[in-house]
């Protein structure tokens, strides 16, 4: 078993949450109840709980781009990034930060994109040019 993470977050309802995480992202559903559902998110456990969703705050500035804080997401291979980008576009999901190259020509160069799920939770997906530079 790898060191995968668990993240619990609030959503407005489970129906639209399943539509986004299963129907668009391709996550598998795990355990659930009337008020929460678990998803396999690229080998990590997401727990979506019905609750009052927080207001978006674009208070983070990264490489000159305003990003929503808090956010979560996943580091993908270049192939996974391209595949997910295509799925999101096909589903007419609006990018709050369009797919782009960050830190071009520098350590940590990466593709990145941000979207909102149907409860307005911001997600970032990224793919490093050189995986060894993830933390450099």
C-alpha positions as CSV (number, residue, x, y, z in Angstrom):
1,X,0.0,0.0,0.0
2,X,1.3,3.4,-0.9
3,X,0.9,6.6,1.2
4,X,-2.3,7.7,-0.3
5,X,-4.3,10.5,1.3
6,X,-7.8,10.9,2.6
7,X,-9.7,14.1,2.2
8,X,-13.2,14.9,3.5
9,X,-15.0,17.9,2.0
10,X,-18.5,19.5,1.8
11,X,-20.9,19.2,-1.2
12,X,-24.4,20.5,-1.8
13,X,-25.9,17.1,-2.7
14,X,-24.8,13.6,-3.5
15,X,-26.5,13.3,-6.9
16,X,-24.6,16.0,-8.7
17,X,-21.4,15.0,-6.8
18,X,-21.7,11.5,-8.2
19,X,-22.4,13.0,-11.6
20,X,-19.1,14.9,-11.5
21,X,-16.7,12.5,-9.7
22,X,-18.0,9.3,-11.4
23,X,-19.5,10.6,-14.6
24,X,-16.8,13.0,-15.6
25,X,-13.6,12.2,-13.6
26,X,-14.2,8.4,-13.8
27,X,-13.8,7.8,-10.0
28,X,-15.2,4.6,-8.5
29,X,-17.7,4.9,-5.7
30,X,-16.9,3.3,-2.4
31,X,-19.0,3.2,0.8
32,X,-21.8,5.7,1.2
33,X,-24.8,6.7,3.3
34,X,-27.6,9.2,2.9
35,X,-25.3,12.1,3.8
36,X,-21.8,11.1,2.4
37,X,-20.1,9.1,-0.3
38,X,-16.5,7.9,-0.7
39,X,-14.7,7.9,-4.0
40,X,-11.5,6.3,-5.3
41,X,-9.7,9.5,-6.6
42,X,-6.6,8.2,-8.4
43,X,-5.9,5.8,-5.6
44,X,-6.8,8.3,-2.8
45,X,-10.0,8.4,-0.7
46,X,-12.3,11.3,-1.0
47,X,-15.2,11.6,1.3
48,X,-17.9,14.0,0.1
49,X,-20.3,15.1,2.9
50,X,-23.5,17.1,2.4
51,X,-23.0,20.5,4.1
52,X,-22.8,24.3,3.5
53,X,-20.2,24.9,0.8
54,X,-17.7,27.6,1.5
55,X,-17.3,30.8,-0.6
56,X,-14.5,30.8,-3.2
57,X,-11.5,32.9,-2.3
58,X,-8.9,33.5,-5.0
59,X,-6.2,34.6,-2.4
60,X,-3.4,32.5,-3.7
61,X,-0.9,33.8,-6.3
62,X,1.2,31.2,-8.0
63,X,3.5,32.1,-10.9
64,X,1.5,35.3,-11.4
65,X,-1.9,33.5,-11.5
66,X,-4.7,33.9,-8.9
67,X,-5.7,30.5,-7.6
68,X,-8.5,29.5,-5.2
69,X,-7.6,28.6,-1.7
70,X,-8.3,26.1,-0.4
71,X,-8.3,23.6,-3.2
72,X,-7.3,19.9,-3.7
73,X,-6.4,17.8,-6.7
74,X,-4.0,15.2,-8.0
75,X,-0.7,15.0,-9.7
76,X,-1.1,13.1,-13.0
77,X,1.1,11.6,-15.7
78,X,1.2,13.7,-18.9
79,X,-1.1,11.1,-20.5
80,X,-3.6,11.3,-17.7
81,X,-3.5,15.1,-17.7
82,X,-4.3,15.2,-21.5
83,X,-7.0,12.5,-21.1
84,X,-8.7,14.4,-18.2
85,X,-8.4,17.7,-20.0
86,X,-10.2,16.2,-23.0
87,X,-12.9,14.7,-20.7
88,X,-13.5,18.0,-19.0
89,X,-13.8,19.9,-22.3
90,X,-16.2,17.2,-23.7
91,X,-18.3,17.7,-20.6
92,X,-18.3,21.5,-21.1
93,X,-16.7,22.0,-17.7
94,X,-15.4,25.6,-17.3
95,X,-11.8,26.0,-16.4
96,X,-11.3,28.6,-13.7
97,X,-7.6,28.4,-14.6
98,X,-7.2,27.2,-18.1
99,X,-4.7,24.4,-18.8
100,X,-1.3,26.0,-19.0
101,X,2.4,25.5,-18.4
102,X,3.6,26.9,-15.1
103,X,7.3,27.7,-14.2
104,X,8.3,27.3,-17.9
105,X,12.0,26.6,-18.2
106,X,12.5,26.5,-14.4
107,X,12.7,23.8,-11.8
108,X,9.2,22.4,-11.1
109,X,7.9,23.0,-14.6
110,X,4.3,21.6,-14.8
111,X,1.1,21.6,-16.6
112,X,-1.8,22.7,-14.5
113,X,-5.5,23.3,-14.7
114,X,-8.3,24.2,-12.2
115,X,-12.0,23.4,-12.4
116,X,-14.9,23.5,-10.0
117,X,-17.0,20.5,-9.1
118,X,-20.8,20.9,-9.1
119,X,-20.7,22.2,-5.5
120,X,-18.1,24.8,-6.4
121,X,-15.1,23.0,-4.8
122,X,-12.0,24.0,-6.6
123,X,-9.8,21.1,-7.9
124,X,-6.3,21.4,-9.4
125,X,-4.8,18.8,-11.7
126,X,-1.1,19.0,-12.6
127,X,1.6,17.1,-14.3
128,X,5.3,17.7,-13.8
129,X,7.7,17.7,-16.7
130,X,10.3,16.1,-14.5
131,X,8.6,14.2,-11.7
132,X,11.8,14.4,-9.6
133,X,11.2,18.2,-9.3
134,X,7.8,17.8,-7.5
135,X,9.2,19.4,-4.3
136,X,12.0,21.5,-5.7
